[in-house]
Amino acid sequence: MSERSELTRLTGNGDGECGEKDCPNVYRTATGSFLMQGDASDAFTPPAGEGLVEIPEAVLREAFRALGW
């Protein structure tokens, strides 16, 4: 697993709902995949080794803007 400092933070630059706090956020890894940080969800039980997080639409829109999508 990557150290947090090795990830590119796409959200949470102070303009969103949480300001500079740590919730919720989208990160991009060096390999181009994404990590999501958010409130744990119990919508259903995922397979072993997986987890669910809930990310507000505004946070995903912020991440898309940061990527130029």
C-alpha positions in Angstrom: 0.0 0.0 0.0 1.2 3.5 -0.8 2.1 6.1 1.8 -0.4 8.9 1.8 2.3 11.3 0.9 2.9 9.3 -2.3 -0.7 9.8 -3.5 -2.1 12.7 -5.6 -4.9 14.3 -3.7 -7.6 15.3 -6.2 -10.1 16.8 -3.8 -10.2 18.5 -0.4 -8.3 21.6 -1.5 -10.3 23.8 0.9 -13.2 24.5 -1.6 -15.4 21.5 -0.8 -17.8 20.6 2.1 -15.0 19.5 4.5 -12.6 22.3 3.7 -9.1 21.2 4.6 -10.3 18.3 6.8 -9.7 14.7 5.7 -13.2 13.7 4.7 -14.2 12.6 2.0 -11.4 12.6 -0.6 -10.3 11.0 -3.9 -6.7 10.2 -4.4 -4.8 9.0 -7.5 -2.0 6.4 -7.2 1.3 6.3 -9.1 -0.1 3.5 -11.2 -3.2 5.6 -12.2 -5.8 3.8 -10.0 -8.0 5.7 -7.5 -8.4 5.5 -3.8 -11.6 6.8 -2.1 -11.8 8.0 1.4 -15.3 8.5 2.9 -17.8 7.4 5.4 -18.1 3.6 5.7 -21.3 2.3 4.2 -23.3 -0.8 5.2 -25.5 -0.8 2.1 -24.5 -4.4 1.5 -21.8 -6.8 2.6 -18.9 -6.8 0.0 -16.7 -9.8 -0.7 -13.9 -10.5 1.7 -11.0 -8.1 1.3 -13.2 -5.3 -0.1 -15.0 -2.4 1.6 -17.6 0.2 0.8 -17.3 4.0 1.2 -19.9 6.6 0.5 -18.6 9.6 -1.5 -20.8 12.6 -2.1 -21.4 13.6 -5.8 -19.8 17.0 -5.2 -16.5 15.3 -4.3 -16.5 13.2 -7.4 -17.2 16.3 -9.5 -14.3 18.0 -7.9 -12.0 15.0 -8.7 -13.2 15.0 -12.3 -12.5 18.7 -12.6 -9.0 18.2 -11.2 -8.4 15.5 -13.8 -9.8 17.7 -16.6 -12.6 15.3 -17.4 
